[in-house]
């Protein structure tokens, strides 16, 4: 009922969500980012246009983004796996630590103010973008991944921070892996799989443990807005393979530049909303 009312009374909103789904799907396949880097800021500003407070808008955008990443990641994983770009050995080593980080981060989201998540999203996006832009064309800082202790910290941190800002893990894992001389295409494909490990438990935690704010948009259960989920998901799943096909045709340097500019624009816009 809420979903039907949401769609029929908000045609412009529906168009915005459709556009978001298309771009999120392409970016999920192209950059391994799970689409969250697009979905979070779009929903953040969109919900505010309904009269939702910035704090609530960020909380619901974060949780809803994680929910949409679940099916998108599955579609993206299949496409990247067919091209041999998913490192399952790395996933086996990191999965438990990523999950621990996700459970801690997603639980914390249900307890903190939305402004903290907005600040964290902006900072992560901008720092990741600057790192990739400034290091474009340069050799990696390290020639191989660190030992067990280092990879444990990496996996846990990726899960923790990604779940807190509603992104699929590629925003952090791709630049981090390439810093250690990890092949860009394989980093992107593996990030798609990391996105599933992050999004599924994260979304479930926020759906079941999150208390729905009084000013949340219609169709919100826990912290997940199901109306937005229904509008976005079919298109992200449809267009994720398109992005994966494009990824296989682009060189590593160009992929890094695309990824970096998307992150920089998104991060600056979120910070501007917070401080201006």
C-alpha positions as CSV (number, residue, x, y, z in Angstrom):
1,X,0.0,0.0,0.0
2,X,2.8,2.5,1.0
3,X,4.8,1.5,-2.1
4,X,1.9,2.1,-4.5
5,X,1.0,5.4,-2.9
6,X,4.7,6.4,-3.0
7,X,4.9,5.8,-6.8
8,X,1.6,7.2,-7.9
9,X,2.0,10.5,-5.9
10,X,5.7,11.1,-6.8
11,X,6.3,10.8,-10.6
12,X,9.4,13.0,-10.5
13,X,10.7,11.0,-7.6
14,X,10.0,7.7,-9.5
15,X,12.0,9.1,-12.5
16,X,14.9,10.0,-10.1
17,X,14.9,6.6,-8.6
18,X,14.9,4.9,-12.0
19,X,17.8,7.0,-13.2
20,X,19.6,6.2,-9.9
21,X,19.0,2.5,-10.5
22,X,20.5,2.6,-14.0
23,X,23.6,4.5,-13.0
24,X,24.1,2.5,-9.8
25,X,23.9,-0.8,-11.8
26,X,26.4,0.4,-14.3
27,X,28.8,1.7,-11.6
28,X,28.4,-1.6,-9.7
29,X,29.6,-3.6,-12.6
30,X,32.1,-1.0,-13.9
31,X,33.8,-0.1,-10.6
32,X,32.8,-2.9,-8.1
33,X,31.3,-0.3,-5.8
34,X,27.9,-1.9,-5.3
35,X,26.1,1.3,-6.5
36,X,26.0,2.7,-3.0
37,X,28.3,5.6,-3.9
38,X,25.4,6.8,-6.1
39,X,22.4,5.6,-4.1
40,X,23.3,7.0,-0.7
41,X,23.7,10.7,-1.8
42,X,20.7,10.6,-4.1
43,X,18.4,9.1,-1.4
44,X,19.9,11.5,1.1
45,X,18.9,14.6,-0.8
46,X,15.7,13.0,-2.2
47,X,14.3,12.1,1.3
48,X,15.0,15.7,2.5
49,X,12.8,17.0,-0.4
50,X,9.9,15.1,1.4
51,X,10.5,17.1,4.6
52,X,12.7,14.4,6.2
53,X,15.4,15.7,8.5
54,X,19.1,15.4,7.3
55,X,19.8,13.1,10.2
56,X,17.0,10.7,9.4
57,X,17.6,11.0,5.6
58,X,21.2,9.7,6.1
59,X,20.2,6.9,8.3
60,X,17.5,5.6,6.0
61,X,19.7,6.2,2.9
62,X,22.5,4.2,4.4
63,X,20.3,1.2,5.3
64,X,18.3,1.3,2.0
65,X,21.5,1.5,0.0
66,X,22.9,-1.7,1.7
67,X,19.6,-3.5,0.9
68,X,19.8,-2.6,-2.8
69,X,23.4,-3.7,-3.0
70,X,22.5,-7.3,-2.2
71,X,20.9,-8.3,-5.5
72,X,23.2,-5.9,-7.4
73,X,26.3,-7.6,-6.0
74,X,25.0,-11.0,-7.0
75,X,24.5,-9.8,-10.6
76,X,27.8,-8.1,-10.7
77,X,29.7,-11.1,-9.2
78,X,28.3,-13.4,-11.9
79,X,29.5,-11.1,-14.6
80,X,33.0,-10.6,-13.1
81,X,33.4,-14.3,-12.3
82,X,32.8,-15.2,-16.0
83,X,35.7,-13.0,-16.8
84,X,37.9,-14.5,-14.1
85,X,38.1,-11.3,-12.1
86,X,36.9,-12.6,-8.7
87,X,39.7,-13.7,-6.3
88,X,38.0,-16.4,-4.2
89,X,41.1,-17.2,-2.3
90,X,41.3,-13.7,-1.0
91,X,37.6,-13.8,-0.1
92,X,38.1,-17.0,1.9
93,X,40.8,-15.3,3.9
94,X,38.9,-12.0,4.5
95,X,35.2,-13.1,4.8
96,X,35.1,-13.7,8.5
97,X,36.9,-10.4,9.3
98,X,34.7,-8.5,6.9
99,X,31.6,-9.9,8.6
100,X,32.8,-9.0,12.0
101,X,33.4,-5.4,10.9
102,X,30.0,-5.3,9.2
103,X,28.1,-6.5,12.3
104,X,29.8,-4.0,14.5
105,X,29.4,-1.1,12.0
106,X,25.7,-1.8,11.1
107,X,24.8,-2.2,14.8
108,X,26.5,1.2,15.5
109,X,24.4,2.8,12.7
110,X,21.3,2.0,14.7
111,X,22.7,3.9,17.7
112,X,24.5,7.0,16.2
113,X,23.3,10.3,14.8
114,X,22.9,10.6,11.0
115,X,25.3,13.6,10.9
116,X,28.2,11.4,11.9
117,X,27.4,9.0,9.0
118,X,27.2,12.0,6.6
119,X,30.6,13.2,7.7
120,X,32.1,9.8,7.5
121,X,30.7,9.2,4.0
122,X,32.2,12.5,2.8
123,X,35.6,12.0,4.3
124,X,35.9,8.4,3.0
125,X,34.9,9.3,-0.5
126,X,37.2,12.4,-0.8
127,X,40.2,10.7,0.7
128,X,39.8,7.6,-1.5
129,X,39.4,9.8,-4.6
130,X,42.4,12.0,-3.9
131,X,44.5,8.9,-3.2
132,X,43.6,7.5,-6.6
133,X,43.9,10.7,-8.5
134,X,47.3,11.7,-7.1
135,X,48.7,8.2,-7.6
136,X,47.4,7.7,-11.1
137,X,50.2,6.3,-13.3
138,X,52.5,5.8,-10.3
139,X,53.7,2.4,-9.1
140,X,52.1,0.8,-6.1
141,X,53.5,1.6,-2.6
142,X,53.9,-2.1,-1.8
143,X,54.6,-5.1,-4.0
144,X,52.3,-7.5,-2.2
145,X,49.6,-7.7,0.4
146,X,50.7,-7.6,4.1
147,X,50.7,-10.7,6.3
148,X,47.9,-12.2,8.2
149,X,47.6,-9.5,10.9
150,X,47.6,-6.7,8.2
151,X,45.0,-8.4,6.1
152,X,42.8,-9.0,9.2
153,X,42.9,-5.3,9.9
154,X,42.1,-4.5,6.2
155,X,39.2,-6.9,6.0
156,X,37.6,-5.8,9.3
157,X,38.1,-2.1,8.5
158,X,36.5,-2.5,5.1
159,X,33.4,-4.2,6.6
160,X,33.1,-1.7,9.4
161,X,33.4,1.6,7.6
162,X,31.5,0.4,4.4
163,X,28.5,-0.8,6.4
164,X,28.4,2.5,8.4
165,X,28.0,4.6,5.2
166,X,26.0,2.2,3.0
167,X,28.5,1.3,0.4
168,X,29.5,-2.0,-1.0
169,X,33.1,-2.1,-0.1
170,X,34.7,-1.2,-3.4
171,X,35.1,2.5,-2.4
172,X,37.6,1.3,0.2
173,X,38.8,-2.1,-1.0
174,X,39.7,-1.1,-4.6
175,X,42.1,1.7,-3.8
176,X,43.4,-0.3,-0.8
177,X,44.1,-3.4,-2.9
178,X,45.7,-1.5,-5.8
179,X,48.0,0.2,-3.2
180,X,49.5,-3.2,-2.7
181,X,50.1,-3.8,-6.4
182,X,46.9,-5.8,-6.8
183,X,45.6,-5.9,-10.4
184,X,42.9,-3.3,-10.9
185,X,40.4,-5.5,-12.8
186,X,40.7,-8.3,-10.2
187,X,40.3,-5.7,-7.4
188,X,37.1,-4.5,-8.9
189,X,35.7,-8.0,-9.5
190,X,36.6,-9.1,-6.0
191,X,35.1,-5.9,-4.6
192,X,31.7,-6.9,-6.0
193,X,31.8,-10.1,-4.0
194,X,33.0,-8.2,-0.9
195,X,29.9,-6.0,-1.4
196,X,27.6,-9.0,-0.9
197,X,29.4,-10.0,2.4
198,X,28.8,-6.4,3.6
199,X,25.4,-5.6,2.3
200,X,23.4,-8.8,3.3
201,X,24.1,-8.9,7.1
202,X,24.3,-5.1,7.2
203,X,20.9,-4.5,5.7
204,X,19.3,-7.3,7.8
205,X,20.8,-5.8,11.0
206,X,19.4,-2.3,10.2
207,X,16.1,-3.7,9.1
208,X,15.5,-5.7,12.3
209,X,17.4,-3.7,15.0
210,X,16.9,-0.2,13.6
211,X,14.0,1.9,15.1
212,X,12.1,3.7,12.4
213,X,12.4,7.5,12.9
214,X,9.1,9.4,13.3
215,X,9.9,11.5,10.2
216,X,11.1,8.7,8.0
217,X,9.6,8.6,4.5
218,X,6.6,6.3,3.8
219,X,7.4,2.7,3.3
220,X,10.2,2.6,5.8
221,X,10.6,-0.5,8.0
222,X,13.4,-0.5,10.5
223,X,15.8,1.9,8.7
224,X,15.2,0.4,5.2
225,X,12.8,2.3,2.8
226,X,11.2,-0.6,0.9
227,X,9.6,1.8,-1.7
228,X,13.0,3.0,-2.9
229,X,14.3,-0.5,-2.8
230,X,11.5,-1.8,-5.1
231,X,12.1,1.1,-7.6
232,X,15.9,0.8,-7.7
233,X,16.8,-2.9,-7.5
234,X,15.4,-4.2,-10.8
235,X,17.4,-1.6,-12.8
236,X,20.6,-2.1,-10.8
237,X,20.5,-5.8,-11.5
238,X,19.7,-5.3,-15.1
239,X,22.5,-2.8,-15.7
240,X,25.3,-4.3,-13.5
241,X,26.3,-6.7,-16.3
242,X,26.5,-3.8,-18.7
243,X,29.0,-2.1,-16.4
244,X,31.0,-5.4,-16.0
245,X,31.3,-5.6,-19.8
246,X,32.6,-2.1,-20.0
247,X,35.1,-2.8,-17.2
248,X,36.6,-5.6,-19.2
249,X,37.2,-3.2,-22.2
250,X,38.8,-0.3,-20.3
251,X,42.4,-0.1,-19.2
252,X,43.3,0.0,-15.5
253,X,44.4,3.7,-15.5
254,X,41.1,4.8,-17.0
255,X,39.1,2.8,-14.5
256,X,41.0,4.4,-11.6
257,X,40.2,7.9,-13.0
258,X,36.5,7.2,-13.4
259,X,36.3,5.7,-9.9
260,X,38.2,8.7,-8.4
261,X,36.1,11.4,-10.0
262,X,32.9,9.7,-9.0
263,X,34.1,9.5,-5.4
264,X,35.4,13.1,-5.3
265,X,32.2,14.6,-6.6
266,X,30.0,12.5,-4.2
267,X,32.1,13.2,-1.2
268,X,32.3,17.0,-1.7
269,X,28.6,17.2,-2.2
270,X,27.9,15.4,1.0
271,X,30.3,17.5,3.0
272,X,28.8,20.7,1.5
273,X,25.4,19.6,2.7
274,X,26.8,19.1,6.1
275,X,28.8,22.4,6.6
276,X,27.2,24.9,4.2
